Amino acid sequence: MDEGVVIKVRDNGPYKVTGPVEVVDADGNRFFFDGDRPLALCRCGHSRSKPFCDRSHREAGFEACERAAAPAVDGAARRHRPSP
C-alpha cells in the first residue's frame, strides 16, 4: 500500500518526512524530494541550513517530546493506529 507523505515528530530531534514532497520557503523557492530517502526538517531553530535539519539540535541540547493532540476542528485530523 502506498502511504504517501508521512511526517514523524522525533523525540529531541527534527520532523522526519517520508514520501514524495515539495517544500516551499517564504521566498517561494521550491525544493522537490521524490521520497527515495527521508527528509529531516529543523524543529529546534538552530540549523544553519533551515528549513532542513543539520543536526544542530544535538549541540544546542534541544529537548522536546510532545505528543500530538487532534485539533478541535471537525474532520481536520484523523488519528490512525496500526493494526495489532
C-alpha positions as CSV (number, residue, x, y, z in Angstrom):
1,M,0.0,0.0,0.0
2,D,1.4,3.5,-1.0
3,E,1.4,5.6,2.2
4,G,2.0,8.9,0.6
5,V,3.7,11.6,2.7
6,V,4.2,10.8,6.4
7,I,5.6,13.3,8.9
8,K,7.0,11.9,12.1
9,V,7.9,14.0,15.1
10,R,11.1,12.7,16.5
11,D,11.9,13.0,20.2
12,N,14.5,15.7,20.7
13,G,15.0,16.0,17.0
14,P,13.7,17.0,13.6
15,Y,10.5,16.3,11.7
16,K,11.2,13.2,9.6
17,V,9.3,13.3,6.3
18,T,9.0,10.3,4.1
19,G,7.3,10.1,0.7
20,P,7.3,12.5,-2.2
21,V,7.1,16.1,-1.1
22,E,7.6,19.6,-2.2
23,V,8.9,22.2,0.3
24,V,8.3,25.9,-0.5
25,D,10.2,28.5,1.6
26,A,9.0,32.1,2.4
27,D,10.5,33.4,-0.8
28,G,8.7,30.9,-2.9
29,N,11.8,28.7,-3.6
30,R,10.7,25.2,-4.3
31,F,12.5,22.0,-3.3
32,F,11.3,18.7,-4.6
33,F,12.0,15.4,-2.9
34,D,11.0,12.2,-4.6
35,G,10.7,10.1,-1.5
36,D,13.6,7.8,-2.1
37,R,15.2,9.0,1.2
38,P,13.7,10.5,4.3
39,L,13.9,14.3,4.7
40,A,14.6,16.0,8.0
41,L,13.1,19.4,8.8
42,C,14.5,21.5,11.6
43,R,12.4,21.9,14.6
44,C,14.9,23.3,17.1
45,G,15.6,26.6,15.3
46,H,19.4,26.2,15.4
47,S,20.0,24.7,12.0
48,R,22.3,26.6,9.7
49,S,20.5,25.1,6.7
50,K,16.9,25.9,7.6
51,P,14.3,24.6,7.0
52,F,16.4,21.5,6.8
53,C,18.0,19.8,9.8
54,D,21.8,19.8,10.1
55,R,21.8,18.1,13.5
56,S,22.4,21.3,15.4
57,H,19.8,20.2,17.9
58,R,22.4,17.9,19.4
59,E,24.9,20.7,20.1
60,A,22.1,23.0,21.3
61,G,20.7,20.5,23.7
62,F,17.2,20.7,22.2
63,E,14.7,18.7,24.1
64,A,11.1,18.2,23.1
65,C,9.0,15.0,23.4
66,E,5.5,16.4,22.9
67,R,2.7,14.2,21.7
68,A,0.1,15.4,19.1
69,A,-3.4,16.1,20.1
70,A,-6.2,16.2,17.5
71,P,-7.3,19.7,16.6
72,A,-10.7,20.9,17.7
73,V,-11.8,21.4,14.1
74,D,-14.2,18.7,12.8
75,G,-12.5,16.5,10.2
76,A,-9.2,18.3,10.3
77,A,-7.2,15.4,11.6
78,R,-7.7,11.7,11.9
79,R,-5.8,9.5,14.3
80,H,-4.6,6.2,12.9
81,R,-3.3,3.4,14.9
82,P,-1.7,0.4,13.3
83,S,-3.5,-2.9,13.5
84,P,-2.0,-5.4,16.0
